[in-house]
Amino acid sequence: MAEDTGTGHHITCKWNRNSGTPWGSSATEVTGYVQVLCSDRLDKANTRAQLQIHRGGGWKNQGEGVTSHSTAKTIHVNDKASKRIGSWYYRTKGTHFGQHGSIFALPTFYSPQRSLWRRG
């Protein structure tokens, strides 16, 4: 949880840890998301969702990722990417920077992983 103690009133933000596990949104596409929950609206925000695939012994970005500048109390960002042919593990990576007086950041978020399959 990140806390902002700058000017104005006190705002806290945290990741919704019960979210983001990727799923097969179609036969050829994988979707994942991140969600940030804040006690009030921020002045500025930068929240990013990036799907990742486990291959070659490590996690690699899959697709382009999506960045939102929403300042809502609940910030929800979806990312979609093509599934690779075969069976692969996917997860969603999230980053969040916010500002309400001072600038703060949440620790990087990693969703639970899921194995998805695509026919060749």
C-alpha positions in Angstrom: 0.0 0.0 0.0 1.3 3.4 -0.9 0.4 6.5 1.2 0.4 10.1 0.1 1.0 12.6 2.9 1.4 15.7 0.6 -0.9 18.7 0.5 -4.6 18.1 0.9 -6.1 15.1 2.5 -4.5 11.7 3.0 -5.0 9.1 0.2 -3.9 5.5 0.2 -3.7 3.1 -2.8 -3.2 -0.6 -3.1 -3.3 -3.4 -5.7 -6.4 -5.6 -5.9 -4.4 -8.8 -5.4 -7.4 -11.0 -6.2 -7.3 -10.0 -9.8 -5.4 -10.1 -13.1 -5.0 -13.9 -13.7 -4.9 -14.1 -17.5 -7.6 -16.0 -19.4 -8.2 -17.1 -23.0 -10.6 -14.4 -24.3 -10.7 -16.2 -27.7 -9.0 -19.2 -29.3 -6.0 -16.9 -30.3 -6.0 -14.2 -27.7 -5.1 -13.9 -24.0 -6.4 -11.1 -21.7 -5.2 -10.0 -18.3 -5.7 -6.9 -16.2 -4.6 -5.0 -13.2 -6.7 -3.1 -10.7 -5.6 -0.3 -8.2 -7.9 0.7 -5.4 -7.5 4.2 -3.9 -9.3 5.8 -0.9 -10.0 8.9 -3.1 -9.3 10.3 -6.6 -5.7 11.1 -7.5 -4.6 14.3 -9.2 -2.5 12.4 -11.7 -1.9 8.7 -12.3 0.0 6.3 -14.5 -1.1 2.6 -14.3 0.2 0.0 -16.7 -0.9 -3.6 -17.5 1.5 -5.8 -19.4 0.9 -9.5 -20.3 3.9 -11.7 -19.9 4.7 -15.2 -21.1 7.1 -17.7 -19.5 9.5 -19.0 -22.2 13.2 -19.5 -22.5 13.5 -19.9 -18.8 12.0 -16.6 -17.8 9.2 -14.1 -18.1 9.0 -12.0 -21.2 6.6 -9.3 -22.3 3.9 -10.5 -24.7 2.3 -7.8 -26.8 2.5 -4.1 -26.3 1.0 -3.4 -22.9 -1.6 -0.7 -22.0 -1.1 2.4 -19.9 -4.0 4.4 -18.4 -4.0 7.9 -16.9 -7.3 7.4 -15.1 -7.4 9.1 -11.7 -10.6 7.3 -10.5 -10.8 5.6 -7.0 -10.8 2.2 -8.8 -8.4 2.1 -11.8 -8.8 -1.0 -14.0 -6.5 -1.6 -17.0 -6.9 -4.5 -19.5 -4.2 -5.8 -21.8 -4.6 -8.3 -24.7 -2.1 -10.2 -26.7 -1.9 -13.1 -29.1 -1.4 -16.5 -27.7 1.6 -18.5 -28.8 0.9 -21.8 -30.5 1.1 -24.7 -27.9 0.8 -24.6 -24.1 2.4 -21.6 -22.3 2.2 -19.9 -18.9 0.9 -16.3 -18.8 0.7 -13.6 -16.1 -0.1 -9.9 -15.9 2.5 -7.4 -14.7 1.3 -4.1 -13.2 3.0 -0.8 -12.4 1.3 2.3 -10.8 2.5 5.8 -10.1 0.2 8.3 -8.5 0.2 11.9 -7.4 -1.8 13.8 -4.9 0.5 16.5 -3.7 3.6 14.3 -3.6 4.4 11.5 -6.1 4.3 7.8 -4.9 4.6 4.4 -6.5 3.2 1.0 -5.7 5.5 -2.1 -5.8 5.4 -3.9 -9.1 2.4 -6.4 -9.1 2.5 -9.8 -10.7 -0.8 -11.8 -11.0 -1.1 -15.5 -10.5 0.0 -17.4 -13.6 -2.2 -19.6 -15.8 -1.4 -22.1 -18.5 -3.3 -21.5 -21.8 -3.2 -23.5 -25.0 -3.5 -22.5 -28.6 -4.0 -25.0 -31.4 -1.4 -24.8 -34.3 
